Amino acid sequence: MTISDFLEKAGYDPVEVFNKNNLYKILLFAKTWEAVGKVEGWDEDYKEHVEMVGGFLTKGAETRIWTHKMFDMVNHLIDGGTIESYLETL
């Protein structure tokens, strides 16, 4: 999926987003990911949240797939990836 495809699925006009330099703000807004999740069908699936706490693996509540995809993008950027390369995996 391209950045333009992603923005359109979230209900944004890509040209307007790029003209106002709002891309990063929009990509970090949970409602954007929720909107794309509805279009892509990600809001119908859940994934159990698992994390390390005090050296122990803990299981938490199930959250919608779009939430995990949003945080996966942040981790991808931290690891040196680009927005474009992450969106291509969706």
PDB file with one MODEL, atoms N, CA, C and O in Angstrom:
MODEL        1
ATOM      1  N   MET A   1       0.856  -1.165   0.000  1.00  0.00           N
ATOM      2  CA  MET A   1       0.000   0.000   0.000  1.00  0.00           C
ATOM      3  C   MET A   1       0.907   1.234   0.000  1.00  0.00           C
ATOM      4  O   MET A   1       1.891   1.281   0.739  1.00  0.00           O
ATOM      5  N   THR A   2       0.586   2.205  -0.805  1.00  0.00           N
ATOM      6  CA  THR A   2       1.366   3.446  -0.844  1.00  0.00           C
ATOM      7  C   THR A   2       0.870   4.402   0.236  1.00  0.00           C
ATOM      8  O   THR A   2      -0.179   4.181   0.841  1.00  0.00           O
ATOM      9  N   ILE A   3       1.627   5.456   0.467  1.00  0.00           N
ATOM     10  CA  ILE A   3       1.192   6.471   1.438  1.00  0.00           C
ATOM     11  C   ILE A   3      -0.128   7.075   0.984  1.00  0.00           C
ATOM     12  O   ILE A   3      -1.025   7.276   1.802  1.00  0.00           O
ATOM     13  N   SER A   4      -0.261   7.366  -0.296  1.00  0.00           N
ATOM     14  CA  SER A   4      -1.509   7.941  -0.814  1.00  0.00           C
ATOM     15  C   SER A   4      -2.678   6.989  -0.605  1.00  0.00           C
ATOM     16  O   SER A   4      -3.754   7.421  -0.193  1.00  0.00           O
ATOM     17  N   ASP A   5      -2.485   5.695  -0.882  1.00  0.00           N
ATOM     18  CA  ASP A   5      -3.543   4.705  -0.650  1.00  0.00           C
ATOM     19  C   ASP A   5      -3.961   4.697   0.813  1.00  0.00           C
ATOM     20  O   ASP A   5      -5.151   4.691   1.128  1.00  0.00           O
ATOM     21  N   PHE A   6      -2.975   4.697   1.702  1.00  0.00           N
ATOM     22  CA  PHE A   6      -3.232   4.671   3.139  1.00  0.00           C
ATOM     23  C   PHE A   6      -4.058   5.883   3.550  1.00  0.00           C
ATOM     24  O   PHE A   6      -5.057   5.749   4.257  1.00  0.00           O
ATOM     25  N   LEU A   7      -3.641   7.065   3.108  1.00  0.00           N
ATOM     26  CA  LEU A   7      -4.349   8.296   3.469  1.00  0.00           C
ATOM     27  C   LEU A   7      -5.777   8.308   2.931  1.00  0.00           C
ATOM     28  O   LEU A   7      -6.701   8.729   3.628  1.00  0.00           O
ATOM     29  N   GLU A   8      -5.960   7.850   1.703  1.00  0.00           N
ATOM     30  CA  GLU A   8      -7.300   7.807   1.119  1.00  0.00           C
ATOM     31  C   GLU A   8      -8.204   6.851   1.899  1.00  0.00           C
ATOM     32  O   GLU A   8      -9.372   7.162   2.131  1.00  0.00           O
ATOM     33  N   LYS A   9      -7.682   5.700   2.302  1.00  0.00           N
ATOM     34  CA  LYS A   9      -8.476   4.741   3.077  1.00  0.00           C
ATOM     35  C   LYS A   9      -8.860   5.306   4.436  1.00  0.00           C
ATOM     36  O   LYS A   9      -9.886   4.934   5.005  1.00  0.00           O
ATOM     37  N   ALA A  10      -8.024   6.213   4.957  1.00  0.00           N
ATOM     38  CA  ALA A  10      -8.316   6.854   6.239  1.00  0.00           C
ATOM     39  C   ALA A  10      -9.250   8.048   6.074  1.00  0.00           C
ATOM     40  O   ALA A  10      -9.682   8.643   7.061  1.00  0.00           O
ATOM     41  N   GLY A  11      -9.562   8.400   4.823  1.00  0.00           N
ATOM     42  CA  GLY A  11     -10.489   9.498   4.586  1.00  0.00           C
ATOM     43  C   GLY A  11      -9.827  10.849   4.367  1.00  0.00           C
ATOM     44  O   GLY A  11     -10.494  11.882   4.421  1.00  0.00           O
ATOM     45  N   TYR A  12      -8.537  10.852   4.124  1.00  0.00           N
ATOM     46  CA  TYR A  12      -7.813  12.106   3.895  1.00  0.00           C
ATOM     47  C   TYR A  12      -7.537  12.305   2.415  1.00  0.00           C
ATOM     48  O   TYR A  12      -7.476  11.347   1.644  1.00  0.00           O
ATOM     49  N   ASP A  13      -7.371  13.568   2.029  1.00  0.00           N
ATOM     50  CA  ASP A  13      -6.934  13.918   0.682  1.00  0.00           C
ATOM     51  C   ASP A  13      -5.407  13.990   0.718  1.00  0.00           C
ATOM     52  O   ASP A  13      -4.852  14.885   1.355  1.00  0.00           O
ATOM     53  N   PRO A  14      -4.718  13.059   0.043  1.00  0.00           N
ATOM     54  CA  PRO A  14      -3.255  13.032   0.108  1.00  0.00           C
ATOM     55  C   PRO A  14      -2.588  14.345  -0.286  1.00  0.00           C
ATOM     56  O   PRO A  14      -1.597  14.741   0.328  1.00  0.00           O
ATOM     57  N   VAL A  15      -3.109  15.015  -1.290  1.00  0.00           N
ATOM     58  CA  VAL A  15      -2.507  16.277  -1.737  1.00  0.00           C
ATOM     59  C   VAL A  15      -2.568  17.309  -0.619  1.00  0.00           C
ATOM     60  O   VAL A  15      -1.596  18.020  -0.365  1.00  0.00           O
ATOM     61  N   GLU A  16      -3.710  17.385   0.044  1.00  0.00           N
ATOM     62  CA  GLU A  16      -3.865  18.344   1.142  1.00  0.00           C
ATOM     63  C   GLU A  16      -2.933  18.006   2.303  1.00  0.00           C
ATOM     64  O   GLU A  16      -2.338  18.898   2.906  1.00  0.00           O
ATOM     65  N   VAL A  17      -2.809  16.732   2.610  1.00  0.00           N
ATOM     66  CA  VAL A  17      -1.924  16.304   3.704  1.00  0.00           C
ATOM     67  C   VAL A  17      -0.485  16.701   3.404  1.00  0.00           C
ATOM     68  O   VAL A  17       0.197  17.249   4.269  1.00  0.00           O
ATOM     69  N   PHE A  18      -0.015  16.428   2.183  1.00  0.00           N
ATOM     70  CA  PHE A  18       1.365  16.756   1.824  1.00  0.00           C
ATOM     71  C   PHE A  18       1.579  18.268   1.780  1.00  0.00           C
ATOM     72  O   PHE A  18       2.639  18.750   2.178  1.00  0.00           O
ATOM     73  N   ASN A  19       0.584  19.024   1.301  1.00  0.00           N
ATOM     74  CA  ASN A  19       0.712  20.478   1.225  1.00  0.00           C
ATOM     75  C   ASN A  19       0.828  21.111   2.606  1.00  0.00           C
ATOM     76  O   ASN A  19       1.512  22.122   2.768  1.00  0.00           O
ATOM     77  N   LYS A  20       0.173  20.531   3.595  1.00  0.00           N
ATOM     78  CA  LYS A  20       0.199  21.093   4.949  1.00  0.00           C
ATOM     79  C   LYS A  20       1.257  20.443   5.838  1.00  0.00           C
ATOM     80  O   LYS A  20       1.348  20.755   7.025  1.00  0.00           O
ATOM     81  N   ASN A  21       2.053  19.543   5.271  1.00  0.00           N
ATOM     82  CA  ASN A  21       3.084  18.838   6.041  1.00  0.00           C
ATOM     83  C   ASN A  21       2.522  18.168   7.286  1.00  0.00           C
ATOM     84  O   ASN A  21       3.134  18.221   8.353  1.00  0.00           O
ATOM     85  N   ASN A  22       1.358  17.537   7.152  1.00  0.00           N
ATOM     86  CA  ASN A  22       0.707  16.880   8.284  1.00  0.00           C
ATOM     87  C   ASN A  22       0.891  15.369   8.293  1.00  0.00           C
ATOM     88  O   ASN A  22       0.263  14.686   9.101  1.00  0.00           O
ATOM     89  N   LEU A  23       1.727  14.831   7.426  1.00  0.00           N
ATOM     90  CA  LEU A  23       1.826  13.380   7.283  1.00  0.00           C
ATOM     91  C   LEU A  23       2.173  12.695   8.606  1.00  0.00           C
ATOM     92  O   LEU A  23       1.498  11.744   8.998  1.00  0.00           O
ATOM     93  N   TYR A  24       3.196  13.157   9.286  1.00  0.00           N
ATOM     94  CA  TYR A  24       3.622  12.475  10.509  1.00  0.00           C
ATOM     95  C   TYR A  24       2.571  12.575  11.607  1.00  0.00           C
ATOM     96  O   TYR A  24       2.335  11.614  12.338  1.00  0.00           O
ATOM     97  N   LYS A  25       1.950  13.725  11.718  1.00  0.00           N
ATOM     98  CA  LYS A  25       0.892  13.897  12.716  1.00  0.00           C
ATOM     99  C   LYS A  25      -0.257  12.921  12.435  1.00  0.00           C
ATOM    100  O   LYS A  25      -0.787  12.305  13.359  1.00  0.00           O
ATOM    101  N   ILE A  26      -0.631  12.784  11.195  1.00  0.00           N
ATOM    102  CA  ILE A  26      -1.729  11.893  10.813  1.00  0.00           C
ATOM    103  C   ILE A  26      -1.347  10.436  11.021  1.00  0.00           C
ATOM    104  O   ILE A  26      -2.171   9.643  11.478  1.00  0.00           O
ATOM    105  N   LEU A  27      -0.109  10.069  10.693  1.00  0.00           N
ATOM    106  CA  LEU A  27       0.320   8.679  10.850  1.00  0.00           C
ATOM    107  C   LEU A  27       0.445   8.265  12.310  1.00  0.00           C
ATOM    108  O   LEU A  27       0.415   7.071  12.610  1.00  0.00           O
ATOM    109  N   LEU A  28       0.583   9.212  13.216  1.00  0.00           N
ATOM    110  CA  LEU A  28       0.670   8.885  14.635  1.00  0.00           C
ATOM    111  C   LEU A  28      -0.664   9.061  15.354  1.00  0.00           C
ATOM    112  O   LEU A  28      -0.729   8.923  16.575  1.00  0.00           O
ATOM    113  N   PHE A  29      -1.718   9.362  14.617  1.00  0.00           N
ATOM    114  CA  PHE A  29      -3.055   9.554  15.182  1.00  0.00           C
ATOM    115  C   PHE A  29      -3.800   8.222  15.113  1.00  0.00           C
ATOM    116  O   PHE A  29      -4.021   7.683  14.028  1.00  0.00           O
ATOM    117  N   ALA A  30      -4.182   7.699  16.266  1.00  0.00           N
ATOM    118  CA  ALA A  30      -4.816   6.375  16.334  1.00  0.00           C
ATOM    119  C   ALA A  30      -6.084   6.286  15.492  1.00  0.00           C
ATOM    120  O   ALA A  30      -6.364   5.234  14.918  1.00  0.00           O
ATOM    121  N   LYS A  31      -6.846   7.355  15.408  1.00  0.00           N
ATOM    122  CA  LYS A  31      -8.096   7.322  14.630  1.00  0.00           C
ATOM    123  C   LYS A  31      -7.819   7.083  13.142  1.00  0.00           C
ATOM    124  O   LYS A  31      -8.654   6.512  12.440  1.00  0.00           O
ATOM    125  N   THR A  32      -6.652   7.518  12.660  1.00  0.00           N
ATOM    126  CA  THR A  32      -6.276   7.248  11.272  1.00  0.00           C
ATOM    127  C   THR A  32      -6.128   5.747  11.064  1.00  0.00           C
ATOM    128  O   THR A  32      -6.660   5.200  10.099  1.00  0.00           O
ATOM    129  N   TRP A  33      -5.417   5.085  11.955  1.00  0.00           N
ATOM    130  CA  TRP A  33      -5.209   3.645  11.847  1.00  0.00           C
ATOM    131  C   TRP A  33      -6.510   2.883  12.034  1.00  0.00           C
ATOM    132  O   TRP A  33      -6.733   1.860  11.388  1.00  0.00           O
ATOM    133  N   GLU A  34      -7.359   3.372  12.907  1.00  0.00           N
ATOM    134  CA  GLU A  34      -8.665   2.734  13.105  1.00  0.00           C
ATOM    135  C   GLU A  34      -9.493   2.812  11.825  1.00  0.00           C
ATOM    136  O   GLU A  34     -10.140   1.836  11.444  1.00  0.00           O
ATOM    137  N   ALA A  35      -9.476   3.967  11.160  1.00  0.00           N
ATOM    138  CA  ALA A  35     -10.227   4.136   9.912  1.00  0.00           C
ATOM    139  C   ALA A  35      -9.713   3.200   8.824  1.00  0.00           C
ATOM    140  O   ALA A  35     -10.501   2.560   8.128  1.00  0.00           O
ATOM    141  N   VAL A  36      -8.390   3.120   8.677  1.00  0.00           N
ATOM    142  CA  VAL A  36      -7.812   2.200   7.687  1.00  0.00           C
ATOM    143  C   VAL A  36      -8.145   0.762   8.078  1.00  0.00           C
ATOM    144  O   VAL A  36      -8.432  -0.072   7.219  1.00  0.00           O
ATOM    145  N   GLY A  37      -8.105   0.479   9.372  1.00  0.00           N
ATOM    146  CA  GLY A  37      -8.446  -0.856   9.857  1.00  0.00           C
ATOM    147  C   GLY A  37      -9.846  -1.283   9.482  1.00  0.00           C
ATOM    148  O   GLY A  37     -10.081  -2.450   9.170  1.00  0.00           O
ATOM    149  N   LYS A  38     -10.777  -0.350   9.509  1.00  0.00           N
ATOM    150  CA  LYS A  38     -12.158  -0.667   9.105  1.00  0.00           C
ATOM    151  C   LYS A  38     -12.225  -0.992   7.623  1.00  0.00           C
ATOM    152  O   LYS A  38     -12.909  -1.934   7.222  1.00  0.00           O
ATOM    153  N   VAL A  39     -11.520  -0.218   6.808  1.00  0.00           N
ATOM    154  CA  VAL A  39     -11.515  -0.452   5.358  1.00  0.00           C
ATOM    155  C   VAL A  39     -10.845  -1.789   5.033  1.00  0.00           C
ATOM    156  O   VAL A  39     -11.313  -2.531   4.169  1.00  0.00           O
ATOM    157  N   GLU A  40      -9.754  -2.087   5.727  1.00  0.00           N
ATOM    158  CA  GLU A  40      -8.966  -3.295   5.462  1.00  0.00           C
ATOM    159  C   GLU A  40      -9.502  -4.533   6.185  1.00  0.00           C
ATOM    160  O   GLU A  40      -9.053  -5.647   5.918  1.00  0.00           O
ATOM    161  N   GLY A  41     -10.460  -4.342   7.100  1.00  0.00           N
ATOM    162  CA  GLY A  41     -10.996  -5.468   7.859  1.00  0.00           C
ATOM    163  C   GLY A  41     -10.173  -5.828   9.081  1.00  0.00           C
ATOM    164  O   GLY A  41     -10.379  -6.885   9.677  1.00  0.00           O
ATOM    165  N   TRP A  42      -9.231  -4.950   9.468  1.00  0.00           N
ATOM    166  CA  TRP A  42      -8.400  -5.220  10.632  1.00  0.00           C
ATOM    167  C   TRP A  42      -9.160  -5.060  11.938  1.00  0.00           C
ATOM    168  O   TRP A  42      -8.738  -5.594  12.964  1.00  0.00           O
ATOM    169  N   ASP A  43     -10.272  -4.334  11.921  1.00  0.00           N
ATOM    170  CA  ASP A  43     -11.005  -4.102  13.167  1.00  0.00           C
ATOM    171  C   ASP A  43     -11.828  -5.321  13.571  1.00  0.00           C
ATOM    172  O   ASP A  43     -12.417  -5.343  14.652  1.00  0.00           O
ATOM    173  N   GLU A  44     -11.871  -6.330  12.712  1.00  0.00           N
ATOM    174  CA  GLU A  44     -12.640  -7.533  13.024  1.00  0.00           C
ATOM    175  C   GLU A  44     -11.782  -8.566  13.747  1.00  0.00           C
ATOM    176  O   GLU A  44     -12.312  -9.498  14.352  1.00  0.00           O
ATOM    177  N   ASP A  45     -10.466  -8.408  13.689  1.00  0.00           N
ATOM    178  CA  ASP A  45      -9.559  -9.377  14.287  1.00  0.00           C
ATOM    179  C   ASP A  45      -8.887  -8.795  15.519  1.00  0.00           C
ATOM    180  O   ASP A  45      -8.648  -7.591  15.615  1.00  0.00           O
ATOM    181  N   TYR A  46      -8.591  -9.681  16.453  1.00  0.00           N
ATOM    182  CA  TYR A  46      -7.920  -9.278  17.684  1.00  0.00           C
ATOM    183  C   TYR A  46      -6.613 -10.033  17.825  1.00  0.00           C
ATOM    184  O   TYR A  46      -6.438 -11.110  17.255  1.00  0.00           O
ATOM    185  N   LYS A  47      -5.702  -9.461  18.586  1.00  0.00           N
ATOM    186  CA  LYS A  47      -4.437 -10.108  18.880  1.00  0.00           C
ATOM    187  C   LYS A  47      -4.169  -9.889  20.369  1.00  0.00           C
ATOM    188  O   LYS A  47      -4.338  -8.783  20.882  1.00  0.00           O
ATOM    189  N   GLU A  48      -3.755 -10.943  21.049  1.00  0.00           N
ATOM    190  CA  GLU A  48      -3.475 -10.812  22.470  1.00  0.00           C
ATOM    191  C   GLU A  48      -2.204 -10.004  22.674  1.00  0.00           C
ATOM    192  O   GLU A  48      -1.197 -10.226  22.002  1.00  0.00           O
ATOM    193  N   HIS A  49      -2.263  -9.079  23.596  1.00  0.00           N
ATOM    194  CA  HIS A  49      -1.122  -8.225  23.909  1.00  0.00           C
ATOM    195  C   HIS A  49      -0.208  -8.979  24.865  1.00  0.00           C
ATOM    196  O   HIS A  49      -0.630  -9.402  25.941  1.00  0.00           O
ATOM    197  N   VAL A  50       1.045  -9.141  24.464  1.00  0.00           N
ATOM    198  CA  VAL A  50       2.024  -9.841  25.300  1.00  0.00           C
ATOM    199  C   VAL A  50       3.226  -8.929  25.473  1.00  0.00           C
ATOM    200  O   VAL A  50       3.693  -8.335  24.502  1.00  0.00           O
ATOM    201  N   GLU A  51       3.734  -8.809  26.696  1.00  0.00           N
ATOM    202  CA  GLU A  51       4.900  -7.967  26.929  1.00  0.00           C
ATOM    203  C   GLU A  51       5.726  -8.509  28.087  1.00  0.00           C
ATOM    204  O   GLU A  51       5.260  -9.329  28.878  1.00  0.00           O
ATOM    205  N   MET A  52       6.957  -8.034  28.166  1.00  0.00           N
ATOM    206  CA  MET A  52       7.834  -8.402  29.276  1.00  0.00           C
ATOM    207  C   MET A  52       7.649  -7.389  30.398  1.00  0.00           C
ATOM    208  O   MET A  52       7.767  -6.183  30.180  1.00  0.00           O
ATOM    209  N   VAL A  53       7.361  -7.876  31.584  1.00  0.00           N
ATOM    210  CA  VAL A  53       7.231  -7.014  32.753  1.00  0.00           C
ATOM    211  C   VAL A  53       8.061  -7.648  33.866  1.00  0.00           C
ATOM    212  O   VAL A  53       7.789  -8.769  34.295  1.00  0.00           O
ATOM    213  N   GLY A  54       9.064  -6.926  34.324  1.00  0.00           N
ATOM    214  CA  GLY A  54       9.914  -7.440  35.392  1.00  0.00           C
ATOM    215  C   GLY A  54      10.585  -8.763  35.051  1.00  0.00           C
ATOM    216  O   GLY A  54      10.801  -9.596  35.931  1.00  0.00           O
ATOM    217  N   GLY A  55      10.914  -8.961  33.777  1.00  0.00           N
ATOM    218  CA  GLY A  55      11.573 -10.180  33.365  1.00  0.00           C
ATOM    219  C   GLY A  55      10.635 -11.348  33.099  1.00  0.00           C
ATOM    220  O   GLY A  55      11.080 -12.447  32.770  1.00  0.00           O
ATOM    221  N   PHE A  56       9.338 -11.108  33.243  1.00  0.00           N
ATOM    222  CA  PHE A  56       8.347 -12.159  33.010  1.00  0.00           C
ATOM    223  C   PHE A  56       7.447 -11.783  31.846  1.00  0.00           C
ATOM    224  O   PHE A  56       7.089 -10.617  31.677  1.00  0.00           O
ATOM    225  N   LEU A  57       7.089 -12.766  31.054  1.00  0.00           N
ATOM    226  CA  LEU A  57       6.154 -12.535  29.957  1.00  0.00           C
ATOM    227  C   LEU A  57       4.749 -12.458  30.529  1.00  0.00           C
ATOM    228  O   LEU A  57       4.317 -13.374  31.229  1.00  0.00           O
ATOM    229  N   THR A  58       4.038 -11.396  30.247  1.00  0.00           N
ATOM    230  CA  THR A  58       2.668 -11.255  30.733  1.00  0.00           C
ATOM    231  C   THR A  58       1.716 -11.138  29.561  1.00  0.00           C
ATOM    232  O   THR A  58       2.066 -10.596  28.513  1.00  0.00           O
ATOM    233  N   LYS A  59       0.528 -11.642  29.743  1.00  0.00           N
ATOM    234  CA  LYS A  59      -0.508 -11.536  28.717  1.00  0.00           C
ATOM    235  C   LYS A  59      -1.544 -10.526  29.186  1.00  0.00           C
ATOM    236  O   LYS A  59      -1.986 -10.544  30.334  1.00  0.00           O
ATOM    237  N   GLY A  60      -1.908  -9.666  28.284  1.00  0.00           N
ATOM    238  CA  GLY A  60      -2.894  -8.654  28.616  1.00  0.00           C
ATOM    239  C   GLY A  60      -4.146  -8.837  27.791  1.00  0.00           C
ATOM    240  O   GLY A  60      -4.402  -9.906  27.236  1.00  0.00           O
ATOM    241  N   ALA A  61      -4.907  -7.784  27.726  1.00  0.00           N
ATOM    242  CA  ALA A  61      -6.166  -7.815  26.987  1.00  0.00           C
ATOM    243  C   ALA A  61      -5.903  -7.938  25.495  1.00  0.00           C
ATOM    244  O   ALA A  61      -4.840  -7.565  24.999  1.00  0.00           O
ATOM    245  N   GLU A  62      -6.885  -8.463  24.801  1.00  0.00           N
ATOM    246  CA  GLU A  62      -6.784  -8.523  23.344  1.00  0.00           C
ATOM    247  C   GLU A  62      -7.085  -7.150  22.782  1.00  0.00           C
ATOM    248  O   GLU A  62      -7.994  -6.461  23.243  1.00  0.00           O
ATOM    249  N   THR A  63      -6.316  -6.761  21.785  1.00  0.00           N
ATOM    250  CA  THR A  63      -6.552  -5.475  21.126  1.00  0.00           C
ATOM    251  C   THR A  63      -6.703  -5.712  19.633  1.00  0.00           C
ATOM    252  O   THR A  63      -6.269  -6.734  19.102  1.00  0.00           O
ATOM    253  N   ARG A  64      -7.317  -4.764  18.978  1.00  0.00           N
ATOM    254  CA  ARG A  64      -7.573  -4.895  17.546  1.00  0.00           C
ATOM    255  C   ARG A  64      -6.254  -4.874  16.769  1.00  0.00           C
ATOM    256  O   ARG A  64      -5.275  -4.256  17.186  1.00  0.00           O
ATOM    257  N   ILE A  65      -6.259  -5.559  15.643  1.00  0.00           N
ATOM    258  CA  ILE A  65      -5.055  -5.700  14.817  1.00  0.00           C
ATOM    259  C   ILE A  65      -4.501  -4.342  14.380  1.00  0.00           C
ATOM    260  O   ILE A  65      -3.284  -4.167  14.317  1.00  0.00           O
ATOM    261  N   TRP A  66      -5.383  -3.373  14.075  1.00  0.00           N
ATOM    262  CA  TRP A  66      -4.885  -2.083  13.602  1.00  0.00           C
ATOM    263  C   TRP A  66      -3.994  -1.423  14.650  1.00  0.00           C
ATOM    264  O   TRP A  66      -3.067  -0.695  14.296  1.00  0.00           O
ATOM    265  N   THR A  67      -4.259  -1.663  15.937  1.00  0.00           N
ATOM    266  CA  THR A  67      -3.423  -1.107  16.999  1.00  0.00           C
ATOM    267  C   THR A  67      -2.012  -1.661  16.903  1.00  0.00           C
ATOM    268  O   THR A  67      -1.038  -0.918  17.026  1.00  0.00           O
ATOM    269  N   HIS A  68      -1.901  -2.955  16.686  1.00  0.00           N
ATOM    270  CA  HIS A  68      -0.588  -3.583  16.561  1.00  0.00           C
ATOM    271  C   HIS A  68       0.147  -3.078  15.319  1.00  0.00           C
ATOM    272  O   HIS A  68       1.359  -2.867  15.349  1.00  0.00           O
ATOM    273  N   LYS A  69      -0.590  -2.887  14.238  1.00  0.00           N
ATOM    274  CA  LYS A  69       0.040  -2.398  13.007  1.00  0.00           C
ATOM    275  C   LYS A  69       0.590  -0.986  13.201  1.00  0.00           C
ATOM    276  O   LYS A  69       1.658  -0.656  12.686  1.00  0.00           O
ATOM    277  N   MET A  70      -0.149  -0.148  13.950  1.00  0.00           N
ATOM    278  CA  MET A  70       0.311   1.208  14.217  1.00  0.00           C
ATOM    279  C   MET A  70       1.612   1.176  15.027  1.00  0.00           C
ATOM    280  O   MET A  70       2.563   1.880  14.689  1.00  0.00           O
ATOM    281  N   PHE A  71       1.662   0.381  16.073  1.00  0.00           N
ATOM    282  CA  PHE A  71       2.870   0.306  16.891  1.00  0.00           C
ATOM    283  C   PHE A  71       4.011  -0.388  16.153  1.00  0.00           C
ATOM    284  O   PHE A  71       5.179  -0.069  16.373  1.00  0.00           O
ATOM    285  N   ASP A  72       3.673  -1.335  15.279  1.00  0.00           N
ATOM    286  CA  ASP A  72       4.710  -1.969  14.449  1.00  0.00           C
ATOM    287  C   ASP A  72       5.372  -0.934  13.538  1.00  0.00           C
ATOM    288  O   ASP A  72       6.571  -1.016  13.274  1.00  0.00           O
ATOM    289  N   MET A  73       4.587   0.049  13.054  1.00  0.00           N
ATOM    290  CA  MET A  73       5.161   1.098  12.214  1.00  0.00           C
ATOM    291  C   MET A  73       6.157   1.920  13.024  1.00  0.00           C
ATOM    292  O   MET A  73       7.245   2.231  12.540  1.00  0.00           O
ATOM    293  N   VAL A  74       5.790   2.273  14.253  1.00  0.00           N
ATOM    294  CA  VAL A  74       6.698   3.055  15.102  1.00  0.00           C
ATOM    295  C   VAL A  74       7.993   2.272  15.329  1.00  0.00           C
ATOM    296  O   VAL A  74       9.082   2.835  15.221  1.00  0.00           O
ATOM    297  N   ASN A  75       7.883   0.989  15.642  1.00  0.00           N
ATOM    298  CA  ASN A  75       9.074   0.162  15.842  1.00  0.00           C
ATOM    299  C   ASN A  75       9.907   0.073  14.569  1.00  0.00           C
ATOM    300  O   ASN A  75      11.137   0.083  14.621  1.00  0.00           O
ATOM    301  N   HIS A  76       9.238  -0.014  13.437  1.00  0.00           N
ATOM    302  CA  HIS A  76       9.928  -0.055  12.146  1.00  0.00           C
ATOM    303  C   HIS A  76      10.746   1.225  11.942  1.00  0.00           C
ATOM    304  O   HIS A  76      11.887   1.168  11.483  1.00  0.00           O
ATOM    305  N   LEU A  77      10.166   2.370  12.282  1.00  0.00           N
ATOM    306  CA  LEU A  77      10.873   3.646  12.144  1.00  0.00           C
ATOM    307  C   LEU A  77      12.045   3.726  13.117  1.00  0.00           C
ATOM    308  O   LEU A  77      13.111   4.226  12.759  1.00  0.00           O
ATOM    309  N   ILE A  78      11.860   3.238  14.341  1.00  0.00           N
ATOM    310  CA  ILE A  78      12.934   3.237  15.329  1.00  0.00           C
ATOM    311  C   ILE A  78      14.110   2.394  14.845  1.00  0.00           C
ATOM    312  O   ILE A  78      15.271   2.725  15.084  1.00  0.00           O
ATOM    313  N   ASP A  79      13.784   1.296  14.158  1.00  0.00           N
ATOM    314  CA  ASP A  79      14.819   0.403  13.649  1.00  0.00           C
ATOM    315  C   ASP A  79      15.475   0.913  12.366  1.00  0.00           C
ATOM    316  O   ASP A  79      16.298   0.216  11.773  1.00  0.00           O
ATOM    317  N   GLY A  80      15.116   2.125  11.933  1.00  0.00           N
ATOM    318  CA  GLY A  80      15.748   2.729  10.767  1.00  0.00           C
ATOM    319  C   GLY A  80      14.982   2.567   9.471  1.00  0.00           C
ATOM    320  O   GLY A  80      15.469   2.968   8.414  1.00  0.00           O
ATOM    321  N   GLY A  81      13.794   1.987   9.529  1.00  0.00           N
ATOM    322  CA  GLY A  81      12.974   1.843   8.331  1.00  0.00           C
ATOM    323  C   GLY A  81      12.303   3.144   7.944  1.00  0.00           C
ATOM    324  O   GLY A  81      12.405   4.148   8.650  1.00  0.00           O
ATOM    325  N   THR A  82      11.626   3.115   6.828  1.00  0.00           N
ATOM    326  CA  THR A  82      10.900   4.298   6.360  1.00  0.00           C
ATOM    327  C   THR A  82       9.403   4.026   6.398  1.00  0.00           C
ATOM    328  O   THR A  82       8.966   2.877   6.474  1.00  0.00           O
ATOM    329  N   ILE A  83       8.633   5.092   6.345  1.00  0.00           N
ATOM    330  CA  ILE A  83       7.179   4.953   6.289  1.00  0.00           C
ATOM    331  C   ILE A  83       6.793   4.169   5.037  1.00  0.00           C
ATOM    332  O   ILE A  83       5.939   3.284   5.086  1.00  0.00           O
ATOM    333  N   GLU A  84       7.422   4.501   3.929  1.00  0.00           N
ATOM    334  CA  GLU A  84       7.104   3.842   2.666  1.00  0.00           C
ATOM    335  C   GLU A  84       7.357   2.341   2.742  1.00  0.00           C
ATOM    336  O   GLU A  84       6.531   1.543   2.299  1.00  0.00           O
ATOM    337  N   SER A  85       8.508   1.956   3.310  1.00  0.00           N
ATOM    338  CA  SER A  85       8.826   0.528   3.369  1.00  0.00           C
ATOM    339  C   SER A  85       7.886  -0.219   4.310  1.00  0.00           C
ATOM    340  O   SER A  85       7.577  -1.387   4.076  1.00  0.00           O
ATOM    341  N   TYR A  86       7.428   0.444   5.372  1.00  0.00           N
ATOM    342  CA  TYR A  86       6.473  -0.228   6.267  1.00  0.00           C
ATOM    343  C   TYR A  86       5.118  -0.379   5.599  1.00  0.00           C
ATOM    344  O   TYR A  86       4.525  -1.456   5.645  1.00  0.00           O
ATOM    345  N   LEU A  87       4.617   0.685   4.977  1.00  0.00           N
ATOM    346  CA  LEU A  87       3.293   0.622   4.367  1.00  0.00           C
ATOM    347  C   LEU A  87       3.242  -0.395   3.241  1.00  0.00           C
ATOM    348  O   LEU A  87       2.183  -0.956   2.960  1.00  0.00           O
ATOM    349  N   GLU A  88       4.375  -0.640   2.591  1.00  0.00           N
ATOM    350  CA  GLU A  88       4.420  -1.651   1.540  1.00  0.00           C
ATOM    351  C   GLU A  88       4.146  -3.067   2.086  1.00  0.00           C
ATOM    352  O   GLU A  88       3.757  -3.963   1.337  1.00  0.00           O
ATOM    353  N   THR A  89       4.353  -3.250   3.395  1.00  0.00           N
ATOM    354  CA  THR A  89       4.118  -4.580   3.992  1.00  0.00           C
ATOM    355  C   THR A  89       2.662  -4.808   4.355  1.00  0.00           C
ATOM    356  O   THR A  89       2.271  -5.931   4.675  1.00  0.00           O
ATOM    357  N   LEU A  90       1.862  -3.762   4.310  1.00  0.00           N
ATOM    358  CA  LEU A  90       0.451  -3.909   4.727  1.00  0.00           C
ATOM    359  C   LEU A  90      -0.397  -4.501   3.630  1.00  0.00           C
ATOM    360  O   LEU A  90      -1.600  -4.690   3.815  1.00  0.00           O
TER     361      LEU A  90
ENDMDL
END
